[in-house]
Structure formats: structure tokens, C-alpha cells
Amino acid sequence: MSAPTSLLFVCAGNICRSPMAEVLFRDLAQSRPALEKLTVGSAGTIALRGNLPCTDAVDVMRLQFGLEMAAHRARPLTRRFDADLVLTLDRETESEAKALRLGAPVEMLGDYVGTGEEVEDPHRRSTRRYLEVAVQLKRLVELVVARLEAGAVSTSER
């Protein structure tokens, strides 16, 4: 696969994990010239269009990382999404996304970066659990950025 130009993070409801990953990716990628043209978004396999992000997710991202995601609105994953790479947050959403037969490779985030780990849904859990998920996502998204940056650099050198 050539270096992707668009990336989509997918979870279930698109109100905490995938938008958290999206804003973390945007923040990390903005200082990397090799990724400046890559677009990033998020969606959910059972998302209700327009749902607001979880307050705990918004608060944790703001307080822990200084990132804003209050303007995010949930979007359901459909075959109409135009992405070169779809990264899901757990095995269940990976299976659901693959069942849609999207026009892009679908892989679980943890598999894509080589850790094999799932990102557990913190919805309706403690604020501490949201923080744990945010820290885990930051680590995994840093690995995504590194992999995509290395791929973009090697592709441009050809």
C-alpha cells in the first residue's frame, strides 16, 4: 500500500475513543511535513449522527493534553467514507467495519502499530478510565504517526 492520504479512526459510538484518537493525531501530525496533506477523521459503527462527545472525553483531552474536541459531532460509518486507511479501536469494531466492505484496508489500531492491544470503551465509566484510555491512545497514535511518517518519507524518496 502506498502512503495513505486519508485516515479514519473508528470506534462504536464516535463520541469518545475515535474522536480522541482523531484530535491526538491532528496535533501530532501538524508538525510533520510528511503528513501535512494527510486528512484524518473519525466515525462509529453504531454512531448516531450529530451526537455530542462525552463530557469526560472532552475534559480529559482538554486538561491532559490541551486539545479541544467539544465541537466534534458523531458520524456513522458508511461505505460512502473515502479513506485510504481505516483504524479501528477494538476487535468488534474491526469486524463490523470489515463487514461493510469499505473501499479501504481496515485494521485494528493495535495490530497496525504492532502491539495487538485493544482500546477499551470508557463510555459510562469513571473519569479515571477516560484518562487511562487517553494516555493509551496517545501512545498508540504516536506509533501510527511514526509509521505513516516513515512510509511517506520512503515513498517520496522513490
C-alpha positions as a printed Julia matrix, in Angstrom:
158×3 Matrix{Float64}:
   0.0    0.0    0.0
   1.32   3.45  -0.85
   1.31   6.13   1.81
  -2.31   6.96   2.69
  -3.69  10.43   2.08
  -6.7    9.94   4.35
  -7.11   8.14   7.65
 -10.25   7.25   9.56
 -10.37   6.17  13.22
 -13.41   4.03  14.07
 -14.99   3.01  17.36
 -18.6    2.19  18.29
 -20.38   5.46  19.08
 -17.84   8.03  17.79
 -18.27  10.05  20.99
 -15.09   9.22  22.9
 -12.33   6.91  21.62
 -12.21   7.64  17.88
 -12.58  11.43  18.22
  -9.89  11.35  20.93
  -7.61   9.5   18.51
  -8.51  11.96  15.75
  -7.56  15.07  17.74
  -4.39  13.42  19.06
  -3.38  12.5   15.51
  -4.08  16.01  14.19
  -1.99  17.5   16.98
   0.95  15.14  16.48
   0.89  15.26  12.67
   0.74  19.04  12.32
   4.47  19.41  13.0
   5.45  16.72  10.49
   5.8   17.93   6.9
   5.49  14.38   5.51
   1.96  14.19   6.95
   0.71  17.71   6.27
  -1.53  16.64   3.37
  -3.0   13.63   5.17
  -6.6   14.15   6.2
  -7.94  12.48   9.33
 -11.44  11.84  10.6
 -13.44   9.53  12.79
 -16.7    7.6   12.72
 -18.59   4.97  14.67
 -20.13   1.66  13.71
 -23.25   2.41  15.81
 -22.92   6.2   15.95
 -25.95   8.44  15.87
 -25.25  11.36  13.56
 -24.73  14.59  15.45
 -24.28  13.15  18.96
 -22.05  15.25  21.18
 -18.79  13.85  22.5
 -18.74  12.53  26.07
 -18.1   15.29  28.58
 -15.41  13.2   30.29
 -13.6   12.68  26.98
 -13.72  16.41  26.22
 -12.49  17.29  29.72
  -9.66  14.74  29.74
  -8.38  15.84  26.32
  -8.51  19.49  27.35
  -6.92  19.05  30.79
  -4.38  16.33  29.98
  -3.24  17.42  26.51
  -4.6   20.93  25.94
  -6.63  19.66  22.97
 -10.16  20.68  22.1
 -12.79  18.24  20.84
 -16.02  19.83  22.08
 -17.02  20.77  18.52
 -16.91  17.12  17.4
 -20.18  15.58  16.25
 -20.64  11.83  15.83
 -20.83  10.31  12.36
 -21.94   6.79  11.49
 -19.51   4.69   9.46
 -20.88   4.01   5.99
 -19.47   2.75   2.71
 -19.52   6.37   1.47
 -16.49   7.29   3.58
 -13.49   7.99   1.4
 -10.42   6.87   3.34
  -7.2    5.12   2.37
  -6.8    3.5    5.79
  -9.35   2.67   8.49
  -8.05   2.02  12.01
 -10.5    0.56  14.5
 -10.13   0.71  18.26
 -11.13  -2.87  19.1
 -11.81  -6.26  17.51
 -15.58  -5.84  17.48
 -15.49  -2.56  15.55
 -12.86  -4.04  13.24
 -15.23  -6.9   12.42
 -18.19  -4.52  11.95
 -16.16  -2.19   9.7
 -14.89  -5.09   7.6
 -18.47  -6.33   7.17
 -19.29  -3.03   5.44
 -16.75  -3.88   2.71
 -15.25  -0.42   2.71
 -13.02   0.62  -0.14
 -10.01   0.84   2.18
  -7.97  -1.54   4.3
  -9.43  -1.97   7.8
  -7.11  -2.87  10.65
  -7.27  -2.64  14.4
  -5.05   0.2   15.65
  -3.09  -2.07  17.99
  -2.37  -4.52  15.17
  -1.35  -1.72  12.8
   1.3   -0.46  15.24
   2.39  -3.94  16.32
   1.16  -4.06  19.93
  -2.0   -6.09  19.28
  -3.84  -4.24  22.04
  -7.45  -3.14  22.01
  -8.61   0.24  23.33
 -11.45  -0.49  25.73
 -14.55   1.7   25.54
 -14.64   4.05  28.57
 -18.24   5.15  27.9
 -20.2    5.46  31.17
 -17.14   4.58  33.2
 -15.04   6.7   35.56
 -13.13   9.83  34.61
 -10.0    7.88  35.58
 -10.85   5.3   32.9
 -11.15   8.08  30.28
  -7.72   9.31  31.33
  -6.25   5.81  31.01
  -7.76   5.48  27.53
  -6.45   8.92  26.52
  -2.92   8.02  27.62
  -3.12   4.68  25.8
  -4.41   6.4   22.65
  -1.64   8.99  22.74
   0.98   6.23  22.85
  -0.68   4.28  20.02
  -1.29   7.35  17.87
   2.37   8.34  18.28
   3.24   4.93  16.8
   0.8    5.5   13.9
   2.35   8.89  13.19
   5.84   7.38  13.22
   4.82   4.56  10.88
   3.0    6.85   8.45
   5.79   9.42   8.52
   8.39   6.74   7.75
   6.2    5.43   4.91
   5.62   8.9    3.49
   9.33   9.71   3.58
  10.33   6.43   1.91
   7.6    6.87  -0.73
   8.78  10.4   -1.56
  12.38   9.2   -1.92
  11.47   6.79  -4.72
